[in-house]
């Protein structure tokens, strides 16, 4: 009887010990939870030489849009400041590890407002939501012209005080245009990446990429008219990097 009681006591103790073990499962511990580096990359993108003069886009043939833009819509294919700083340039790293944290990031909004896509260029991660909205009270067509991912085409029409909204996402990296077939001057660009190390330059040509891991990478700038330029970049853990990229005409 004593031997049986001892065996039962040992079994009970082992059960209690196992129940107190709150360590995460191996699969959960190894799952990607987002960028884990400690470095930040900052810089600006410039155009050396005079930027081409782009005439405003004439929309007088479309009454809904002409009422909003009687002098035409600015062409955003090239937006350069007085010092040559380029807006709407996608800057990203090549050679970094992929990351599955995209679905946990907030949605990126691409709005249709005043017969224009706003902003003109967006970037997001694979799995992250692209939320296409329309605040215009007339019909827009959203033609997503992706080639690596499946293309799509849908319409949106805003109701009073209620924008139209369509969510979509992409599983593969690529850069592609989005266009309104009803108003063909309406064009935006979408960059999709399988990691979080990317940015879009602001009005001063500036960009910032956070939480970069150490390693040897390539920093790439993409602009819709000028294409790509790049520079090798070595990141040391915990040390920030500052680098400018310049297009030459």
N, C-alpha and C positions, 0 to 999 in steps of 0.2 A: 504493500500500500504506500509506504514511504517513497519508493522508487517512482510509482505512478504519479504521486503528488508532486514530486520534484520535476518530472517531465512536463506536467501541466503548468507548473510555475514558470519554467524556462520558456515554454511556448508563449505564455502570456506576456512575459517581459520582452521577447523578441517582437511580438505584435505591437506593443506600446512604443518600442524604439523605432520601428518602421513608420508608425503613424506620426511620429514627431519629426521625421525627416522631411523638411520643406524645401529641399533643393530642387531647382527646376529640372525638368527632363532634359536629356542631352540635346534633343532636337530643338527645343525652345531656346536653349542657351546658345546654340550655334546659328540660329536664324538671324538674318540681317535686320537691324533695327535702325538703319540710317547711317549717315556719315560719322566716322569716329576720329577723323584727323584733328589736329590742333593748329593748323596753319590757315592763313587767309591770303588770298591773292587779290590785289587791287591794281587798277591801271586805267588807262584811257585809250580810245581808238581814234586815230586821226587820218585825214586825207591830206597828203602833200600835193599842192597844186590847186588851182581854182576848181571848185565844184561846178559841174555842168548846171546851167540855168534851166530849170524845169518850169514850163508854163503851167498856170492853173488849168485844171481839167474842166472843160466846158460841159455843164450839165443842163443847159437851157432847154434841151429837148424833153426833159422829164420835169413836169410841172411841180411835183411834190418836192423834188430836190432843188429846183431853181428857186423856189420860195425861200429855202434855207440858205442857199449859196448863190446869190445873184451874180457874184463876181467869179464864180467857179470854185472848185475844191483844190486845195494845195496838193500837188503830187508828192507823195511821201517816199518815193523810190530812193531818193537821196536827200537826207536831212543833215546838213553840215552847218556848224557854227562859224563865226568870223575867224576863229583860229583853226578851222579845219576839223574840229571835233565832230565825230559821226555818231548820230543817234540811230537806234534800231539795228544795231549790229549784235548778232548772237556770238558770244564768246564762250568757249567750252574747252575742256581738257580731253585729250586723247591718251589712251594707255592707262587709264584709271580702272580699278575693279568695278564691276557692275554692282548694282545695289537694288534690292527689292522693296525699298521703303516708299516707292511712289504712291501706292494707294492710300497711305496715311497722310500725305501732304494735302493741303487745302486745294480746292478747285481753282483753276486758272480761268479767268473770265475774258471772253472775246465778245465785245458788245457791238451791235449795229445801231448807230445813233447819228442822225443827221446825214444819212446816205453815205456813211463812212464806217469802216471797221476801226474800233478803238480797243486796245492799241493796235498799231500797224504790225507789230511783231511780238509774238509771245513764245515762251519756251516752257516746257514741262517734262516730267519724267514719265517713262512707260508705266502704265497703270493709273497715272494721275488723271483726274477728271478735267476735261476741257469743257467749260460751260459756255455755250454760245447763246447770247441773249440778243433781243431786239427791243429797243425802246421807240422805234418808229411806227406810227400808226398806219403803215401801208406795207405791202408785201415785199419781203426780201427772200431771196433764194440763197441757201448756203451750200456751196459746192466744194466739198473737201477733196482736193486733188492729190491725195496721197497715192504712192505707187508701191511702197514696201508694205504698208498697211492697206487694208481694204478701203477703197474710196467710198464716199457717201454723198448724198444730195437730198436736202430737205428744205422746206419753206418755213418761214416764221412771220407772224403778223401780230404786233403788240395790240393789246386791248387798252382802253383808258385806265391809267394808273396801274397797269399790270403788264410787265414786260413778258414777251415770249421767251421760253427757256428750253434748251435742249442740251442734255449731257452726253458726252461721248468720251472715249479713251482709246489709247493706242498701245499695242504690245511690242512694237519694234521701233528702233531709232531711225529717224529720217527727218529731213527738212522739206516742207511742201507748202504750196499756196492754198489759200481758201478764197473763193471768188463768188460774187453774186452774179448769177447769169441774167438777172433782171436789170441790174445796174453794173455793167461790166467793168467800170473803173474801180468798183469796190473790190479791193484785194488786200489780203493780209497774209502773213507768213507764220507758220507754226514749226518750231523745232522740238523734236522729241528725242530724249536721251535715256539710255539705260543706266544712268547714274545721276547724282544730284549736283555735279560740278559744272555748272553753266550759269550764264547771266545774259541779260540784254542791256546794252548801253543806254544811258539816259541822255537828256538834252545836252549835257556837258561831255558826252562821250565816255563817261565813267562806267566801270563795272566792278563788281565785288563777288568773289566766290569764297565761301566759308567752309570750315571743317575739312580742309584738304589733307589727305594722308601723305606721309613722306614717300618720295620716289622720283623717278625721272619720267617726265611727261612731255607732251607737246601741247602748247596753248594755241588754240585756233580761233580766228575771227572769221565770221561769215557775213557777207553783205549782199543783198539781192542783185545789185548791179555789178559790183566789183569782185564777187566771188570770195575765195578764201586766201588768207595769209596766215602764217604760223611761225612759232618760235619755240625752240626747246626750252624746257624749264625744269630745274631741279629743286625739289622741295625737301627741306630738312625739317624733321619733326619739331613742331613748336615754334618755328621761325617763319615769319610772314615774308611775302614776296611782293614787290611792286614792279610792274612791267607795262610798257606802252607798246601798242602795235600801230603801224602806219602803212596805209595804202599809198602808192605812188601812181600818179596819172602819167 
